[in-house]
Amino acid sequence: MADVCFAPASARDFLELDHSVQLQVRSALARVQADPYQYGDPLGKRAGINLFGRYSIRAGHRMRVIYAVPKAEVIIVTIGKREQFTVHQTARARIEVLRDLTAGELPTLAKVLEAADS
């Protein structure tokens, strides 16, 4: 079972979703937490967007969660609509920012989100 952490911007993505969509995303995240490789589809380079090494899982009909799996944790990069590769473009931009985060910052963000969810 992998730990799931949200990148800062993806946490905002989640909190801005309608409650019913949040439930769909939570369901997808539970599957990812159980086995991130089994349930997510590996991404590559498409439409000029290189997301090689990242995964995508559906949350409902139109929403996607894009995540990375470094070591034993899952980092949620972005949550959004699939239409016109918008979520993929956002993921590419956020991955650049994530490269600058230290491993210590991500668990702290996860704890903040858990506290906010309670």
C-alpha positions in Angstrom: 0.0 0.0 0.0 1.5 3.3 -1.1 1.2 6.7 0.7 -0.7 9.3 -1.3 0.6 12.9 -1.2 -0.8 15.9 -3.0 1.4 18.4 -4.7 0.3 21.9 -3.5 -1.6 22.8 -6.7 -3.3 19.4 -6.9 -4.6 19.9 -3.3 -6.3 23.1 -4.5 -7.7 21.2 -7.5 -9.3 18.7 -5.2 -10.8 21.2 -2.8 -12.3 23.2 -5.7 -14.2 20.1 -7.0 -17.9 19.6 -6.5 -18.6 17.2 -3.6 -19.9 14.4 -5.9 -16.7 14.7 -8.0 -14.6 14.6 -4.9 -16.2 11.3 -4.0 -15.2 9.9 -7.4 -11.7 11.2 -7.0 -11.5 9.6 -3.5 -12.5 6.3 -5.0 -9.9 6.5 -7.7 -7.2 7.5 -5.1 -8.2 4.5 -2.9 -7.5 2.2 -5.9 -4.2 4.0 -6.6 -3.2 3.7 -3.0 -3.8 -0.1 -3.1 -1.7 -0.6 -6.2 -0.6 2.4 -8.2 0.7 0.3 -11.1 -2.3 -1.9 -11.6 -5.0 0.7 -11.7 -3.3 3.6 -13.4 -2.6 3.8 -17.1 1.0 4.7 -18.0 1.5 7.9 -19.8 4.0 8.7 -22.6 4.4 11.5 -25.1 1.3 12.6 -26.8 0.3 15.8 -28.5 3.7 17.2 -27.7 3.3 16.6 -24.0 5.9 14.3 -22.4 4.5 12.6 -19.3 6.6 9.5 -19.5 6.9 7.8 -16.2 3.6 9.2 -14.9 0.2 7.5 -14.6 -3.4 8.5 -15.2 -6.6 7.1 -13.6 -10.1 8.0 -14.4 -12.3 9.5 -11.7 -15.8 9.4 -13.1 -16.4 9.9 -16.8 -14.5 13.0 -17.7 -12.0 13.6 -14.8 -8.5 12.3 -14.6 -6.0 12.1 -11.8 -2.3 12.3 -13.0 0.2 11.0 -10.6 3.9 10.0 -10.2 5.2 7.0 -8.2 8.7 7.8 -6.8 9.7 5.0 -4.4 6.8 3.9 -2.1 4.7 7.0 -2.3 2.2 8.3 -4.9 2.3 12.1 -5.6 -0.9 13.5 -7.1 0.3 16.0 -9.8 -3.1 17.2 -11.0 -6.8 16.5 -11.1 -8.9 17.8 -14.0 -10.9 17.3 -17.1 -9.4 15.3 -19.9 -10.8 17.5 -22.7 -8.3 18.8 -25.2 -5.4 17.5 -23.0 -5.9 20.3 -20.5 -5.1 18.1 -17.5 -2.0 16.7 -19.3 -0.7 20.2 -20.1 -1.2 21.3 -16.5 0.6 18.1 -15.3 3.6 18.9 -17.5 3.9 22.5 -16.0 3.5 21.2 -12.4 6.1 18.5 -12.8 8.6 21.2 -13.4 7.6 22.8 -10.0 7.6 19.4 -8.3 11.2 18.8 -9.2 12.1 21.6 -6.9 10.2 20.3 -3.8 12.1 18.3 -1.3 10.9 15.0 0.0 10.3 16.5 3.4 7.7 19.0 2.1 5.4 16.5 0.5 4.4 14.6 3.7 3.8 17.9 5.4 1.4 18.9 2.7 -0.4 15.5 3.0 -0.9 16.1 6.8 -2.3 19.6 6.2 -4.8 18.1 3.7 -5.8 15.4 6.1 -6.4 18.0 8.8 -8.4 20.2 6.5 -10.5 17.2 5.5 -11.5 16.3 9.1 
